[in-house]
């Protein structure tokens, strides 16, 4: 659950300090939650969801095809760097083509 909170926080480009302040909790408590050191109460989850402007279910439900945190960070980094979805698709197509050539060669 902590990874999902971090994902939505980073997606909103909020610092841990800012989100903690918006949710009315301490920075240390939020850090502990994001690092899966503790499970937040439903009251805290509601406050975080409200601060993130999302439905609390997005924090609670675990999607089946969950990305690990490193993939999430890479996606957010690309987005924050201004890399478009089309540029990512082009890169993936190019990498697939290179791998195909290696197999054929």
Legacy VTK file of the C-alpha trace (Angstrom):
# vtk DataFile Version 3.0
C-alpha trace
ASCII
DATASET POLYDATA
POINTS 105 float
0.000 0.000 0.000
2.881 2.349 0.737
4.102 2.029 -2.838
0.699 3.110 -4.167
0.649 6.136 -1.885
4.147 7.080 -3.060
3.125 6.567 -6.699
0.154 8.924 -6.435
2.184 11.449 -4.414
4.933 11.518 -7.022
2.391 11.633 -9.833
0.982 14.806 -8.245
4.564 16.092 -7.867
4.124 16.515 -4.120
6.949 16.242 -1.632
6.495 13.933 1.317
6.402 17.032 3.546
3.662 18.659 1.477
1.438 15.569 1.366
1.896 14.977 5.084
0.881 18.576 5.761
-2.156 18.364 3.467
-3.261 15.134 5.156
-2.612 16.448 8.657
-0.067 13.796 9.610
3.629 13.951 10.403
6.269 13.602 7.710
7.806 10.701 9.644
4.496 8.858 9.826
3.925 9.265 6.081
7.479 8.107 5.363
6.905 5.047 7.538
3.661 4.278 5.667
5.292 4.703 2.232
8.125 2.385 3.247
5.599 -0.222 4.435
6.770 0.182 8.023
3.189 0.544 9.213
-0.314 0.191 7.868
-2.368 3.367 8.000
-5.806 3.431 9.590
-8.810 3.944 7.341
-9.034 7.466 8.779
-5.474 8.249 7.616
-6.126 6.591 4.244
-9.154 8.821 3.747
-7.090 11.903 4.611
-4.337 10.866 2.175
-6.820 10.110 -0.605
-8.488 13.482 -0.085
-5.113 15.267 -0.166
-4.164 13.361 -3.333
-7.582 14.072 -4.863
-8.226 10.393 -5.572
-10.729 7.776 -4.451
-9.529 5.893 -1.372
-10.132 2.611 -3.247
-7.113 3.411 -5.422
-4.959 3.238 -2.296
-6.594 0.116 -0.901
-7.038 -2.101 -3.954
-4.028 -3.983 -5.200
-4.074 -4.076 -9.013
-3.385 -7.487 -10.526
-0.714 -6.238 -12.905
1.172 -4.218 -10.357
4.453 -2.650 -11.425
7.339 -2.976 -9.034
8.576 0.320 -7.547
11.553 0.590 -9.898
9.280 0.494 -12.975
7.022 3.067 -11.367
9.980 5.358 -10.695
11.226 4.985 -14.274
7.806 5.818 -15.689
7.468 8.861 -13.443
10.988 9.991 -14.315
10.258 9.747 -18.041
7.026 11.670 -17.561
8.719 14.356 -15.459
11.507 14.681 -18.046
8.897 15.486 -20.672
9.271 12.222 -22.578
6.031 11.542 -24.434
4.211 8.221 -24.628
4.963 8.156 -28.349
8.703 8.554 -27.662
8.548 5.637 -25.217
6.685 3.535 -27.806
9.305 4.408 -30.452
12.111 3.459 -28.089
10.436 0.132 -27.282
9.908 -0.607 -30.978
13.570 0.190 -31.668
14.753 -2.059 -28.816
12.486 -4.884 -30.025
13.889 -4.479 -33.532
17.482 -4.658 -32.187
16.682 -7.841 -30.258
15.074 -9.343 -33.349
18.222 -8.591 -35.386
20.408 -10.220 -32.726
18.328 -13.399 -32.878
18.413 -13.438 -36.679
22.123 -12.624 -36.916
LINES 1 106
105 0 1 2 3 4 5 6 7 8 9 10 11 12 13 14 15 16 17 18 19 20 21 22 23 24 25 26 27 28 29 30 31 32 33 34 35 36 37 38 39 40 41 42 43 44 45 46 47 48 49 50 51 52 53 54 55 56 57 58 59 60 61 62 63 64 65 66 67 68 69 70 71 72 73 74 75 76 77 78 79 80 81 82 83 84 85 86 87 88 89 90 91 92 93 94 95 96 97 98 99 100 101 102 103 104
